[in-house]
Amino acid sequence: GANAMVSASNSLILGSNANIGIGTSSPTQKLEVSGAIYSSTGGFKFPDGSIQTRAITNYPAFDSIHVVNKIKIGNSIWLGGISQPGSNDIFSDNGDLLLQSDPSISFNTIINANNIGNVGIGTVNPIAKLDISTTAIAGMENLFRATVDDAGSDFFELRNGTNVNGQFIPTLWGHHETNTRQALFLLGEITATGDAGASPVMTFDARRQGGTIQTRPLFSWESFNIPKMTIMANGNIGIGTSNPQAKLHIKASEETYPDCTAKLRLEFQTSSIPNGCGSFHSAWDISASGANNLYFSTPSLPNPVMTLSSKAGIPAIQVNGSISILDPTAGTDDISLLFGKSNAAVNSLGKWAVGYAAPGSLAPLAPGGLNFWIPAGTGNNFGNNYLFLSDNGNIGIGTPCPQNKLDVTGTIRAYEWIVENFSGCDFVFEDNYKRMNYKEKEKYFKVNKHLKGIAPAKETDKNGLKAGEAISGIIMNLEENSLDIIDLQKENETLKKEVNELKKQMLSMLNTQKK
């Protein structure tokens, strides 16, 4: 063309408005080639002075394309040193790699990987290996969501647990509706060799900065804001209450209707017992309900086994069944049931006590038995054996060694005394019964020194007097003496008649002599 010329150095010089086309008749750029460009030596020189000798990078460790400045593909991806408004960019900024949408919009950085290895999603200044930030919205912000393609309705999310502006409460959210299995599962696993020592496998730690919690609850288990279990800073555990007042505080309320009983169940079950005795199951319930009532029951029985209550301000115990007081340990120590009001200044054990005394614990030869005793500190009446029920069935009052069904060390006073082991003496009145005459009695007394049918003193001094035998002997002697008296009275009457007859005869004789 008119604007072309060849210089002395064989250079082709064109005008400033000229385009050169190779393989095309309508070039739109300064040099437009329809086909391949080959350079045997040298390369392509760019405005910054760099020379590119080949299309791929000249770094042997990399296989990617090396671009000095930027690559733009339409308006979607911009590879370069700065972001472009209105575009989706992948660019490097001060050593950081950023994936970003329109930079004119706040919190629109998708991924920011800075030059220390931190990755930020939603933030241009990540301070952790993965730093996620989201734009504040109405409701609870969702920072992370994970699901699987074959259970799209189930998901796991990391959310803000409050919709109050200016607050962030990290919340793990597990949602499950595929079936009735758990919605969230926390698992801590160790190896078999790691199963040693005292360190727990999982730890839940609630603390304040630099110290322990002093006032607020540590943990709370709830169901739709209704407290189910709470652990306080002082270690108290509440079930059904958010303010437990004891180490274990169980509370029932209208939320637990119809079972409004605060109940604690202790249960044991085994599938097999040694020696082929089958399985065993035991369960006990401790529950509180009503007006100050505490029940001890078992599911196998319709009524409580024991009830502790307060009637008119007085504690009461009701037992449906037997009471057993047992010390399973070996030894001679007595286990007692104490009665009466305690006074620590005088007596801390009450006024009366009932306890089992092991053999030999009360006296060297004393049998075992139930001992009614008075604890020390109640005055001069302290002591044992007020009543002693021995293992052999004998009863002692004032003695721990009863040798008979009832042994009393002391005086017995009774309004009435009935002796059944008594032999009647009515045989004395039979016609064929022969009583001793006075000579026989005199001889018996001289030889035996005691009444017939009465134990001698040497026996009663040693073994005591058998009441039935003694009474029988006394009655027999009284009846014999009564019959003897009657016989003597008859003899006296006969003698009186004879004396009167003699008197008459003598008077008659005197009167005859006077005439």
C-alpha positions as CSV (number, residue, x, y, z in Angstrom):
1,G,0.0,0.0,0.0
2,A,0.9,3.7,-0.2
3,N,1.8,3.7,3.5
4,A,4.4,0.8,3.2
5,M,8.1,1.1,2.7
6,V,11.4,-0.9,3.1
7,S,14.2,0.6,5.1
8,A,17.9,0.2,4.4
9,S,18.1,-2.5,7.1
10,N,15.5,-4.5,5.3
11,S,12.8,-3.6,7.8
12,L,9.1,-3.3,6.7
13,I,7.7,0.0,7.8
14,L,3.9,0.6,7.8
15,G,1.8,3.6,8.7
16,S,0.4,3.9,12.2
17,N,-3.1,3.0,11.0
18,A,-2.0,-0.1,9.0
19,N,-2.9,-3.7,10.0
20,I,-1.1,-6.7,8.6
21,G,-2.9,-9.8,7.6
22,I,-1.3,-13.2,6.9
23,G,-3.8,-15.6,5.5
24,T,-6.6,-13.1,5.8
25,S,-7.6,-10.1,3.7
26,S,-9.3,-8.1,6.4
27,P,-7.0,-8.0,9.5
28,T,-8.4,-6.2,12.5
29,Q,-5.3,-6.1,14.6
30,K,-1.8,-4.8,14.0
31,L,-0.8,-8.4,13.1
32,E,-3.5,-11.1,12.5
33,V,-2.4,-14.5,11.3
34,S,-4.7,-17.2,10.0
35,G,-2.5,-20.2,10.7
36,A,0.5,-21.1,12.8
37,I,3.4,-18.8,13.6
38,Y,6.8,-20.4,13.8
39,S,9.9,-18.9,15.3
40,S,13.2,-20.9,15.0
41,T,15.1,-18.5,17.2
42,G,14.2,-15.8,19.7
43,G,10.6,-15.6,20.7
44,F,7.8,-13.1,21.5
45,K,8.7,-9.9,23.2
46,F,6.1,-8.2,25.4
47,P,5.8,-4.5,26.4
48,D,7.4,-5.2,29.8
49,G,10.5,-6.4,28.0
50,S,10.0,-10.1,28.8
51,I,10.5,-12.6,26.0
52,Q,8.3,-15.7,25.8
53,T,10.0,-18.4,23.9
54,R,7.2,-21.0,24.1
55,A,3.5,-21.2,25.0
56,I,4.0,-23.3,28.2
57,T,5.9,-22.2,31.3
58,N,9.7,-22.5,31.3
59,Y,9.6,-23.8,34.8
60,P,10.2,-27.6,34.6
61,A,8.3,-28.4,37.8
62,F,5.0,-27.1,36.4
63,D,2.9,-28.2,33.5
64,S,0.4,-25.2,33.5
65,I,0.4,-22.3,31.2
66,H,2.5,-19.4,32.4
67,V,0.9,-16.0,32.0
68,V,2.7,-12.8,33.0
69,N,-0.3,-10.5,33.6
70,K,-3.8,-11.8,33.3
71,I,-6.2,-13.9,31.3
72,K,-9.8,-12.7,30.8
73,I,-12.5,-15.1,29.5
74,G,-15.6,-13.2,28.7
75,N,-16.9,-11.4,31.9
76,S,-16.9,-14.5,34.2
77,I,-13.3,-15.3,35.1
78,W,-10.5,-12.7,35.4
79,L,-7.1,-14.0,36.2
80,G,-5.0,-11.1,37.2
81,G,-3.4,-9.0,39.9
82,I,-6.5,-6.9,40.7
83,S,-10.3,-7.5,40.8
84,Q,-12.6,-6.0,38.3
85,P,-16.0,-4.5,39.2
86,G,-19.0,-6.4,38.0
87,S,-17.0,-9.6,37.4
88,N,-16.3,-13.0,39.1
89,D,-12.6,-13.0,39.7
90,I,-9.7,-15.3,40.6
91,F,-6.8,-13.0,41.3
92,S,-3.7,-12.6,43.4
93,D,-3.4,-9.8,45.9
94,N,-0.2,-9.3,47.9
95,G,0.5,-13.0,47.8
96,D,-3.1,-14.0,48.6
97,L,-5.3,-16.0,46.2
98,L,-8.9,-14.8,46.1
99,L,-12.0,-16.2,44.5
100,Q,-14.5,-13.3,44.6
101,S,-17.7,-12.1,43.0
102,D,-18.4,-8.4,42.4
103,P,-16.0,-6.6,44.9
104,S,-18.4,-3.6,45.1
105,I,-20.7,-5.7,47.3
106,S,-19.8,-6.2,51.0
107,F,-19.0,-9.8,52.3
108,N,-19.0,-11.2,48.8
109,T,-15.5,-12.8,49.0
110,I,-16.1,-16.5,48.3
111,I,-12.7,-17.9,49.2
112,N,-9.6,-16.1,50.4
113,A,-6.4,-18.1,50.9
114,N,-3.7,-15.8,52.3
115,N,0.0,-16.3,52.1
116,I,0.2,-18.0,55.5
117,G,-2.1,-20.9,54.6
118,N,-5.4,-19.6,56.1
119,V,-8.5,-20.0,54.0
120,G,-11.4,-17.6,54.5
121,I,-14.9,-18.0,53.2
122,G,-16.9,-14.7,53.3
123,T,-13.9,-12.8,54.7
124,V,-10.8,-11.2,53.3
125,N,-8.8,-11.5,56.5
126,P,-8.9,-15.2,57.7
127,I,-7.3,-15.7,61.1
128,A,-7.6,-19.5,61.2
129,K,-6.9,-22.3,58.8
130,L,-10.6,-22.1,57.9
131,D,-12.4,-18.9,58.7
132,I,-16.1,-18.6,57.7
133,S,-18.2,-15.4,57.9
134,T,-21.6,-14.7,56.7
135,T,-23.7,-11.6,56.2
136,A,-26.1,-10.9,59.1
137,I,-29.6,-11.7,58.2
138,A,-33.0,-11.8,60.0
139,G,-33.2,-15.1,61.9
140,M,-30.4,-17.6,62.6
141,E,-27.5,-17.4,60.2
142,N,-26.3,-20.6,58.6
143,L,-22.5,-20.9,58.2
144,F,-22.1,-24.5,57.1
145,R,-24.3,-27.2,55.7
146,A,-23.5,-30.8,54.8
147,T,-25.8,-33.5,53.3
148,V,-25.7,-36.6,51.1
149,D,-27.4,-36.9,47.7
150,D,-29.4,-40.0,48.6
151,A,-30.9,-38.4,51.8
152,G,-31.4,-34.8,50.8
153,S,-33.8,-34.1,53.7
154,D,-31.2,-35.0,56.3
155,F,-28.5,-32.4,56.9
156,F,-25.8,-31.2,59.3
157,E,-25.4,-27.4,59.8
158,L,-23.3,-25.0,61.8
159,R,-25.6,-22.2,62.7
160,N,-25.9,-19.1,64.8
161,G,-28.1,-20.2,67.7
162,T,-29.8,-16.9,68.2
163,N,-31.6,-14.4,66.0
164,V,-30.7,-11.5,68.3
165,N,-28.6,-8.9,66.4
166,G,-25.0,-8.5,67.4
167,Q,-24.7,-12.0,69.0
168,F,-23.3,-15.3,67.8
169,I,-24.0,-18.6,69.6
170,P,-22.3,-21.5,67.7
171,T,-24.9,-24.2,67.2
172,L,-24.4,-27.8,65.8
173,W,-27.7,-28.7,64.1
174,G,-28.4,-32.2,63.0
175,H,-31.6,-32.8,61.2
176,H,-32.9,-36.3,60.4
177,E,-36.2,-37.3,58.9
178,T,-35.3,-40.4,56.8
179,N,-36.3,-42.7,59.7
180,T,-36.4,-42.8,63.5
181,R,-32.6,-43.0,64.1
182,Q,-30.6,-40.3,65.9
183,A,-30.3,-36.9,64.4
184,L,-26.9,-36.1,65.7
185,F,-24.1,-38.5,66.8
186,L,-20.9,-37.6,68.7
187,L,-18.2,-40.2,68.6
188,G,-14.9,-40.3,70.4
189,E,-12.8,-43.4,69.5
190,I,-9.5,-44.8,70.7
191,T,-7.4,-47.8,70.0
192,A,-7.2,-50.9,72.2
193,T,-3.8,-49.9,73.4
194,G,-5.0,-46.4,74.2
195,D,-7.7,-47.9,76.5
196,A,-5.6,-47.3,79.6
197,G,-5.0,-44.6,82.2
198,A,-7.5,-42.2,83.9
199,S,-8.0,-39.6,81.1
200,P,-11.6,-39.6,79.7
201,V,-12.2,-40.4,76.1
202,M,-14.5,-37.4,75.8
203,T,-14.6,-34.2,77.8
204,F,-17.3,-31.5,78.0
205,D,-15.7,-28.4,79.5
206,A,-17.7,-25.3,80.5
207,R,-15.5,-22.5,81.9
208,R,-15.0,-18.8,82.0
209,Q,-11.8,-17.1,80.8
210,G,-9.1,-17.9,83.3
211,G,-11.2,-19.9,85.7
212,T,-14.2,-22.1,86.6
213,I,-17.8,-21.2,86.4
214,Q,-19.0,-19.9,89.8
215,T,-22.7,-19.0,89.4
216,R,-24.3,-20.0,86.1
217,P,-25.3,-23.6,85.2
218,L,-22.7,-25.6,83.4
219,F,-24.9,-27.7,81.1
220,S,-28.6,-28.0,80.3
221,W,-30.5,-30.7,78.4
222,E,-33.8,-29.3,77.0
223,S,-36.6,-30.3,74.7
224,F,-38.1,-27.2,73.0
225,N,-36.9,-25.0,75.8
226,I,-38.3,-27.3,78.6
227,P,-35.5,-28.3,81.0
228,K,-34.9,-32.0,81.3
229,M,-31.5,-32.1,83.1
230,T,-29.2,-29.4,84.4
231,I,-25.7,-29.4,85.9
232,M,-24.9,-26.5,88.1
233,A,-21.6,-24.9,88.8
234,N,-21.5,-26.4,92.4
235,G,-22.0,-29.9,91.0
236,N,-25.7,-30.2,91.7
237,I,-27.6,-32.2,89.1
238,G,-31.3,-31.4,88.4
239,I,-33.7,-33.7,86.5
240,G,-36.9,-31.8,85.6
241,T,-35.6,-28.6,87.2
242,S,-33.2,-25.9,86.1
243,N,-32.3,-25.0,89.7
244,P,-31.3,-28.1,91.6
245,Q,-30.9,-27.7,95.4
246,A,-29.0,-30.9,96.1
247,K,-26.4,-33.1,94.5
248,L,-29.3,-35.0,92.8
249,H,-32.6,-33.1,92.6
250,I,-35.5,-34.8,90.8
251,K,-38.6,-32.8,90.2
252,A,-42.0,-33.7,88.6
253,S,-44.4,-31.0,87.4
254,E,-47.3,-30.5,85.1
255,E,-45.1,-31.1,82.2
256,T,-44.7,-34.8,83.2
257,Y,-48.5,-35.4,83.5
258,P,-50.1,-38.0,83.9
259,D,-47.1,-39.4,85.8
260,C,-46.5,-36.4,88.2
261,T,-44.3,-38.5,90.5
262,A,-40.6,-37.5,91.0
263,K,-39.1,-41.0,90.6
264,L,-35.7,-42.6,90.8
265,R,-35.4,-46.2,89.6
266,L,-32.5,-48.5,90.6
267,E,-32.5,-51.5,88.3
268,F,-30.3,-54.6,87.9
269,Q,-30.7,-57.3,85.2
270,T,-28.5,-60.2,84.1
271,S,-29.2,-62.6,81.2
272,S,-27.7,-65.6,83.0
273,I,-26.7,-66.7,86.5
274,P,-24.0,-69.2,87.3
275,N,-25.0,-72.9,87.8
276,G,-27.8,-72.6,85.2
277,C,-30.2,-70.7,87.4
278,G,-31.6,-68.6,84.5
279,S,-31.9,-64.8,84.4
280,F,-32.4,-62.3,87.1
281,H,-34.1,-58.9,87.2
282,S,-34.5,-56.5,90.1
283,A,-35.9,-52.9,90.1
284,W,-36.7,-50.5,92.9
285,D,-38.4,-47.1,92.6
286,I,-37.9,-44.2,95.1
287,S,-40.6,-41.6,94.4
288,A,-42.0,-38.5,96.0
289,S,-45.6,-37.2,95.5
290,G,-48.6,-36.1,97.5
291,A,-48.2,-34.2,100.7
292,N,-44.6,-34.9,101.9
293,N,-44.7,-38.6,101.0
294,L,-41.7,-40.7,100.0
295,Y,-42.4,-44.1,98.5
296,F,-40.1,-47.1,98.2
297,S,-41.7,-49.6,95.7
298,T,-41.0,-52.2,93.1
299,P,-42.8,-52.5,89.8
300,S,-43.7,-56.1,90.6
301,L,-46.0,-55.1,93.5
302,P,-49.1,-53.0,93.3
303,N,-48.5,-51.0,96.5
304,P,-45.4,-49.3,98.0
305,V,-43.3,-51.5,100.1
306,M,-42.5,-48.6,102.5
307,T,-43.9,-45.1,102.8
308,L,-42.3,-42.2,104.7
309,S,-44.7,-39.4,105.4
310,S,-45.5,-36.6,107.8
311,K,-48.8,-36.6,109.6
312,A,-49.6,-33.6,111.7
313,G,-46.0,-32.6,111.6
314,I,-44.9,-36.0,113.0
315,P,-42.8,-38.3,110.7
316,A,-44.3,-41.7,110.1
317,I,-43.2,-44.9,108.5
318,Q,-45.6,-47.4,106.9
319,V,-44.3,-50.8,105.8
320,N,-46.2,-53.3,103.7
321,G,-44.4,-56.4,104.6
322,S,-41.5,-57.5,106.9
323,I,-38.6,-55.4,108.2
324,S,-35.1,-56.8,108.2
325,I,-32.2,-55.2,110.1
326,L,-29.0,-57.0,109.1
327,D,-25.3,-56.4,109.2
328,P,-23.7,-58.8,106.6
329,T,-20.2,-58.3,108.0
330,A,-18.7,-60.8,110.4
331,G,-18.1,-59.9,114.0
332,T,-19.8,-59.4,117.4
333,D,-20.9,-55.7,117.0
334,D,-24.6,-55.2,117.7
335,I,-26.9,-53.7,115.2
336,S,-29.7,-51.7,117.0
337,L,-32.9,-49.9,116.2
338,L,-33.0,-46.7,118.3
339,F,-36.1,-45.0,119.7
340,G,-36.8,-41.7,121.4
341,K,-35.7,-38.1,120.9
342,S,-32.0,-37.6,120.7
343,N,-30.3,-35.0,122.9
344,A,-26.7,-34.5,121.9
345,A,-25.8,-32.8,125.2
346,V,-27.0,-35.9,127.1
347,N,-27.5,-38.8,124.7
348,S,-27.1,-39.0,121.0
349,L,-28.6,-42.5,120.6
350,G,-32.2,-41.9,121.8
351,K,-34.0,-43.3,124.9
352,W,-34.4,-47.0,124.0
353,A,-32.7,-49.4,121.7
354,V,-33.5,-52.9,120.3
355,G,-30.6,-54.8,118.7
356,Y,-29.3,-58.3,118.0
357,A,-26.6,-59.4,120.4
358,A,-24.2,-62.0,119.1
359,P,-23.5,-65.0,121.3
360,G,-21.1,-64.1,124.0
361,S,-21.3,-60.3,123.5
362,L,-23.4,-59.7,126.7
363,A,-21.9,-62.3,128.9
364,P,-19.3,-65.1,128.4
365,L,-21.9,-67.9,128.1
366,A,-24.8,-65.8,126.9
367,P,-26.6,-67.0,123.8
368,G,-27.4,-64.8,120.9
369,G,-30.7,-62.9,120.9
370,L,-32.7,-59.7,120.7
371,N,-31.6,-57.3,123.4
372,F,-33.8,-54.4,124.6
373,W,-31.4,-51.9,126.2
374,I,-31.1,-48.3,127.2
375,P,-28.2,-46.3,125.7
376,A,-25.7,-44.5,127.8
377,G,-26.4,-40.9,128.9
378,T,-30.1,-41.4,129.9
379,G,-29.3,-41.6,133.6
380,N,-28.8,-44.5,136.1
381,N,-31.0,-46.8,134.0
382,F,-28.3,-47.4,131.4
383,G,-27.8,-51.0,130.6
384,N,-28.7,-54.2,128.8
385,N,-31.1,-57.1,129.3
386,Y,-34.2,-55.2,130.2
387,L,-35.7,-57.8,127.9
388,F,-33.7,-60.5,126.2
389,L,-35.2,-62.9,123.6
390,S,-32.6,-65.6,123.1
391,D,-32.1,-67.6,120.0
392,N,-33.3,-70.8,121.7
393,G,-36.7,-69.2,122.5
394,N,-36.1,-68.5,126.2
395,I,-36.9,-65.0,127.5
396,G,-34.9,-63.2,130.1
397,I,-35.9,-60.1,132.1
398,G,-32.8,-58.7,133.7
399,T,-30.6,-61.5,132.5
400,P,-28.8,-62.4,129.2
401,C,-28.7,-66.1,130.0
402,P,-32.3,-67.3,130.4
403,Q,-32.4,-71.1,131.1
404,N,-36.2,-71.3,130.9
405,K,-39.0,-70.0,128.8
406,L,-39.1,-67.0,131.2
407,D,-36.3,-66.1,133.6
408,V,-36.8,-63.0,135.7
409,T,-34.0,-61.4,137.8
410,G,-36.2,-59.3,140.1
411,T,-39.7,-59.3,141.7
412,I,-42.9,-60.2,139.8
413,R,-46.1,-58.7,140.8
414,A,-49.3,-59.8,139.2
415,Y,-53.0,-59.1,139.6
416,E,-53.7,-62.7,138.7
417,W,-51.5,-65.7,138.1
418,I,-52.7,-68.8,136.3
419,V,-50.6,-71.9,136.4
420,E,-51.6,-74.5,133.9
421,N,-48.9,-77.1,134.7
422,F,-50.7,-78.1,137.9
423,S,-51.9,-81.5,139.1
424,G,-55.1,-81.4,141.1
425,C,-55.2,-83.2,144.5
426,D,-58.9,-84.3,144.6
427,F,-57.7,-87.9,144.9
428,V,-57.2,-87.2,148.6
429,F,-60.9,-87.3,149.1
430,E,-61.3,-90.7,147.5
431,D,-62.5,-93.5,149.9
432,N,-59.6,-95.7,148.9
433,Y,-57.0,-93.0,149.6
434,K,-54.9,-93.8,152.6
435,R,-53.5,-90.9,154.5
436,M,-50.5,-91.1,156.8
437,N,-51.4,-91.0,160.5
438,Y,-49.7,-88.7,162.9
439,K,-47.1,-91.3,163.8
440,E,-46.3,-91.8,160.1
441,K,-46.1,-88.1,159.5
442,E,-43.9,-87.6,162.5
443,K,-41.5,-90.2,161.2
444,Y,-41.6,-88.7,157.7
445,F,-40.8,-85.2,159.0
446,K,-37.9,-86.5,161.1
447,V,-36.4,-88.3,158.1
448,N,-37.1,-85.8,155.2
449,K,-37.3,-82.5,157.0
450,H,-40.0,-81.2,154.6
451,L,-43.7,-81.7,153.8
452,K,-44.8,-84.5,151.6
453,G,-45.0,-83.3,147.9
454,I,-42.9,-80.2,148.5
455,A,-39.3,-80.0,147.1
456,P,-36.6,-79.9,149.8
457,A,-34.7,-76.7,150.5
458,K,-31.5,-78.1,149.0
459,E,-33.3,-78.4,145.6
460,T,-35.1,-75.1,145.7
461,D,-32.0,-73.2,146.8
462,K,-30.3,-74.5,143.7
463,N,-33.0,-74.8,141.1
464,G,-35.8,-72.6,142.5
465,L,-39.3,-73.6,143.4
466,K,-41.5,-75.1,140.8
467,A,-44.8,-73.3,141.3
468,G,-47.1,-75.9,139.9
469,E,-45.5,-78.7,141.9
470,A,-45.3,-76.6,145.1
471,I,-48.9,-75.5,144.9
472,S,-50.0,-79.1,144.2
473,G,-48.0,-80.3,147.2
474,I,-49.4,-77.5,149.5
475,I,-52.9,-78.2,148.4
476,M,-52.5,-81.9,149.0
477,N,-51.1,-81.3,152.5
478,L,-53.9,-78.8,153.2
479,E,-56.6,-81.3,152.0
480,E,-55.0,-84.1,154.1
481,N,-54.8,-81.8,157.1
482,S,-58.3,-80.7,156.6
483,L,-59.5,-84.3,156.6
484,D,-57.3,-85.0,159.7
485,I,-58.9,-82.0,161.4
486,I,-62.4,-83.4,160.6
487,D,-61.4,-86.7,162.0
488,L,-60.1,-85.1,165.1
489,Q,-63.3,-83.1,165.4
490,K,-65.3,-86.3,165.2
491,E,-63.1,-87.8,167.9
492,N,-63.6,-84.7,170.0
493,E,-67.4,-84.9,169.6
494,T,-67.3,-88.6,170.6
495,L,-65.2,-87.8,173.6
496,K,-67.5,-85.0,174.6
497,K,-70.5,-87.3,174.5
498,E,-68.7,-89.9,176.5
499,V,-67.6,-87.2,179.1
500,N,-71.1,-85.9,179.3
501,E,-72.4,-89.4,179.9
502,L,-69.9,-90.0,182.6
503,K,-70.8,-86.7,184.2
504,K,-74.5,-87.8,184.3
505,Q,-73.6,-91.1,185.8
506,M,-71.4,-89.5,188.5
507,L,-74.2,-87.0,189.4
508,S,-76.7,-89.9,189.7
509,M,-74.3,-91.8,191.9
510,L,-73.8,-88.8,194.2
511,N,-77.5,-88.1,194.5
512,T,-78.1,-91.7,195.4
513,Q,-75.5,-91.6,198.2
514,K,-77.0,-88.5,199.7
515,K,-80.4,-90.2,200.1
